[in-house]
């Protein structure tokens, strides 16, 4: 295997690690904010389910990323490297600022931006990119819709129970919902890096046809699980403590609704943002109590970070590609 391919595979796994590190908040914010688990145990719980997700889901999302966003002719090795660098730098910048932006859309933006710099507008598969852009809006709305109605239904079911009993039951149930959400997170997010590595190996001649080898699957899940295990506390505070206050019943509803959304889109092969999904679900749960329970200023700041992610990562990746070519 050539040195350049080894470097790019390493860069992809570093990005996957950063994805888990950056997105640890998605999996554990609610379970930490409700004090069901301490941050140390919560990240271990999430990391375990991130890793075992490969036993549940296929590689439909990986296929979409690998051959559904950028045409094969435009997926040069330097394009893939520049895309990964752009996405990783965007993740580091937004992690430092404490913004729960989407690692998924950073990767897609980085890959697309580098391909544009290399090949022009003909590099992009617009139907695939359009599907991704549509679900930037759909995934948080779906999470919000499911969480709102699920929260209403659950509160109606337990309306005659004492608050003490409700809190005790849902503290236990939240362990299940957090595990399910982490399973969906690993299943959707790890596949994006799988797709990048698979197209790299295919373009470099190490695969006769595009597919995702088992070693790539396991490596990507291990990288994202390790990143989650060491995940950042900055974004946890934004997601689970500053945007709205949750009780265990609310955390359960948000995580279960987010998990249902991720299971659905992963089975359909749609790469979505786990950050967008859980944010929509948290807002939906908070809004069932009263609209003022949601701190809309913080939610608005997060939305602006989402809007800027694809073009921001694309610009960094395009600049990186041009620097590589000059060098």
C-alpha positions in Angstrom: 0.0 0.0 0.0 1.4 3.4 -1.0 2.5 5.9 1.6 -0.1 8.5 0.4 -2.9 5.9 0.8 -1.7 5.1 4.3 -1.6 8.8 5.2 -5.1 9.3 3.9 -6.5 6.3 5.7 -4.9 7.6 8.9 -6.4 11.0 8.2 -9.8 9.4 7.8 -9.5 7.5 11.1 -8.4 10.7 12.8 -11.5 12.4 11.4 -13.6 9.5 12.7 -12.0 9.9 16.1 -12.8 13.6 16.0 -16.3 12.8 15.0 -16.8 10.7 18.1 -15.0 13.3 20.2 -17.0 16.2 18.8 -20.3 14.3 18.8 -20.0 12.7 22.2 -22.4 15.4 23.4 -25.1 14.0 21.1 -25.1 10.7 22.8 -24.6 11.7 26.4 -25.9 15.2 26.8 -29.4 14.3 28.1 -28.3 11.4 30.3 -25.7 13.7 31.9 -28.0 16.7 32.3 -30.6 14.6 34.0 -27.8 13.2 36.3 -28.6 9.6 35.5 -24.9 8.9 34.9 -21.8 10.9 35.5 -19.9 12.1 32.4 -17.2 9.4 32.9 -19.7 6.5 32.9 -21.9 8.1 30.3 -19.2 8.3 27.6 -18.2 4.7 28.3 -21.8 3.6 27.8 -22.1 5.6 24.6 -18.8 4.4 23.3 -19.7 0.7 23.7 -22.9 1.2 21.6 -21.0 3.2 19.1 -18.7 0.3 18.5 -21.3 -2.5 18.4 -23.4 -0.6 15.9 -21.7 -2.4 13.0 -23.5 -5.6 14.1 -26.9 -4.0 13.4 -26.6 -1.7 10.4 -25.4 -2.4 6.8 -23.3 0.0 4.7 -26.0 2.0 2.8 -24.8 5.3 4.2 -21.2 4.5 3.4 -22.2 3.8 -0.2 -24.0 7.1 -0.4 -20.9 9.0 0.8 -18.5 7.0 -1.3 -20.1 7.1 -4.7 -23.3 9.2 -4.2 -21.9 12.7 -3.6 -18.8 13.1 -5.9 -18.3 11.5 -9.2 -15.7 8.8 -9.2 -13.6 10.6 -11.9 -13.3 13.6 -9.5 -12.4 11.6 -6.4 -8.6 11.9 -6.8 -6.5 10.9 -3.8 -5.5 14.5 -3.1 -9.2 15.5 -3.2 -10.0 12.9 -0.5 -7.1 14.1 1.6 -8.1 17.7 1.3 -11.7 16.9 2.1 -10.7 15.1 5.3 -8.4 18.0 6.4 -11.1 20.5 5.8 -13.7 18.6 7.8 -11.3 17.9 10.6 -10.2 21.5 10.9 -13.9 22.6 11.0 -14.6 20.1 13.7 -11.7 21.3 15.8 -12.7 25.0 15.4 -16.4 24.4 16.3 -15.4 22.1 19.2 -13.2 24.9 20.6 -16.1 27.3 20.3 -18.4 24.8 22.0 -20.8 24.7 19.0 -22.5 21.3 18.3 -22.2 21.4 14.5 -22.4 18.4 12.2 -19.3 16.3 11.6 -21.3 14.6 8.9 -22.0 17.8 7.0 -18.4 19.0 7.6 -17.2 15.8 5.8 -19.7 16.1 3.0 -18.8 19.8 2.6 -15.1 19.1 2.7 -15.3 16.3 0.1 -17.5 18.4 -2.2 -15.3 21.6 -1.8 -12.1 19.8 -2.6 -13.8 18.1 -5.6 -15.0 21.5 -6.9 -11.5 22.9 -6.6 -10.2 20.0 -8.6 -12.8 19.3 -11.2 -15.4 22.2 -11.2 -19.1 21.9 -10.8 -19.2 18.7 -12.9 -17.6 16.9 -9.9 -20.7 16.8 -7.9 -23.6 14.4 -8.0 -26.3 16.9 -7.5 -29.1 14.4 -6.7 -27.1 12.9 -3.9 -26.1 16.3 -2.6 -29.6 17.6 -2.8 -30.8 14.7 -0.7 -28.3 15.5 2.0 -29.2 19.2 1.9 -32.9 18.4 2.3 -32.3 16.3 5.3 -30.4 19.1 7.0 -33.9 20.5 7.5 -35.9 17.3 7.7 -33.8 15.4 10.3 -34.1 18.0 13.1 -37.8 18.6 12.3 -38.5 14.9 12.3 -36.7 14.5 15.7 -38.7 17.5 17.0 -42.0 16.1 15.7 -41.5 12.6 17.1 -40.2 13.9 20.4 -43.1 16.3 20.9 -45.8 13.7 20.3 -43.9 11.0 22.1 -43.4 13.2 25.1 -47.1 14.1 25.2 -48.0 10.4 25.0 -45.6 9.3 27.7 -46.7 12.1 30.1 -50.3 11.2 29.5 -49.6 7.5 30.3 -47.9 8.3 33.6 -50.1 11.3 34.6 -51.5 9.5 37.7 -48.1 8.3 39.0 -46.2 10.1 41.7 -43.3 12.3 40.5 -40.9 10.2 42.6 -42.0 6.9 40.8 -41.8 8.5 37.4 -38.3 9.8 38.1 -37.2 6.4 39.4 -38.6 4.5 36.4 -37.3 6.8 33.8 -33.8 7.0 35.2 -33.6 3.3 34.5 -35.3 3.6 31.1 -32.9 6.4 30.1 -30.0 3.9 30.1 -31.9 2.0 27.4 -32.8 5.1 25.4 -29.2 6.5 25.6 -27.9 3.1 24.4 -30.3 3.1 21.5 -29.3 6.6 20.5 -25.6 5.8 20.7 -26.3 2.7 18.5 -27.9 5.0 15.9 -25.2 7.5 16.2 -22.5 4.9 15.6 -24.5 3.3 12.8 -24.9 6.5 10.8 -21.8 8.5 11.6 -19.1 5.8 11.4 -20.4 4.8 7.9 -19.5 8.2 6.5 -15.8 7.6 7.1 -16.2 4.0 5.8 -17.4 5.5 2.5 -14.4 7.8 2.2 -11.9 5.0 2.9 -13.7 2.6 0.6 -13.7 5.1 -2.4 -10.0 5.8 -1.6 -9.1 2.1 -1.7 -11.2 1.7 -4.9 -9.5 4.6 -6.7 -6.1 3.5 -5.6 -6.7 0.1 -7.1 -6.9 -2.0 -3.9 -10.6 -2.9 -4.5 -11.8 -4.4 -7.8 -15.3 -3.0 -7.2 -16.6 -0.4 -4.7 -17.5 -2.1 -1.4 -16.7 -1.7 2.3 -14.3 -4.4 3.6 -15.0 -5.7 7.1 -11.6 -4.4 8.4 -12.7 -0.9 7.4 -16.0 -1.3 9.1 -14.4 -2.4 12.4 -11.7 0.2 12.3 -14.1 3.1 11.8 -16.4 1.9 14.6 -13.4 1.6 16.9 -12.2 5.1 16.0 -15.5 6.7 16.6 -16.0 4.8 19.9 -12.6 5.9 21.1 -13.4 9.5 20.2 -16.7 9.3 22.1 -14.9 7.8 25.1 -12.6 10.9 25.2 -15.4 13.3 24.2 -15.6 17.0 24.8 -17.4 18.5 27.8 -17.9 21.9 26.2 -20.6 20.8 23.8 -22.3 18.6 26.4 -23.0 21.7 28.4 -24.5 23.5 25.4 -26.6 20.6 24.4 -27.8 19.2 27.7 -27.7 22.1 30.1 -28.0 25.4 28.4 -30.6 24.9 25.7 -33.4 23.5 28.0 -33.6 21.7 31.4 -34.6 18.0 31.2 -35.8 15.5 33.7 -35.2 11.7 33.1 -38.6 11.4 31.5 -37.7 14.2 29.1 -34.3 12.7 28.4 -35.9 9.3 27.6 -38.3 10.9 25.2 -35.6 12.9 23.4 -33.2 10.0 23.1 -35.8 7.5 22.0 -37.2 9.9 19.3 -33.7 10.7 18.1 -32.8 7.0 18.0 -36.0 6.2 16.0 -35.1 9.0 13.5 -31.5 7.7 13.1 -32.6 4.1 12.7 -35.0 5.1 9.9 -32.6 7.3 7.9 -29.7 4.9 8.3 -31.7 2.0 6.9 -32.6 4.3 3.9 -28.9 5.1 3.4 -29.3 8.8 4.1 -26.3 10.5 5.9 -27.8 12.9 8.4 -26.5 14.9 11.3 -26.9 13.2 14.6 -26.3 16.7 16.1 -29.3 18.1 14.2 -31.5 15.1 15.2 -30.9 15.2 18.9 -31.1 19.0 19.0 -34.5 18.9 17.4 -35.6 16.2 19.8 -34.4 18.1 22.9 -36.2 21.3 21.6 -39.4 19.2 21.0 -39.4 17.9 24.5 -38.7 21.3 26.1 -41.5 22.9 24.0 -44.1 20.4 25.3 -43.9 22.1 28.7 -43.8 25.6 27.4 -42.1 27.5 24.6 -40.2 29.6 27.1 -38.6 26.4 28.5 -36.3 26.4 25.4 -33.5 29.0 25.3 -34.1 30.1 21.7 -31.1 32.3 21.6 -28.7 29.4 22.1 -30.8 27.3 19.7 -30.5 30.1 17.1 -26.7 30.2 17.6 -26.6 26.5 16.9 -28.7 26.8 13.7 -26.3 29.4 12.4 -23.5 27.0 13.0 -25.3 24.4 11.0 -25.9 26.8 8.1 -22.2 27.6 7.9 -20.9 24.1 8.3 -21.1 22.9 4.6 -19.7 26.1 3.0 -17.2 26.6 5.8 -15.7 23.1 5.6 -15.9 23.3 1.7 -13.8 26.5 1.7 -11.2 25.1 4.1 -11.0 21.9 2.0 -10.7 23.8 -1.3 -7.9 25.9 0.1 -6.2 22.8 1.4 -6.4 21.1 -2.0 -4.9 24.2 -3.7 -2.1 24.2 -1.2 -1.4 20.5 -1.8 -1.3 21.1 -5.6 1.1 24.0 -5.2 3.3 22.0 -2.9 
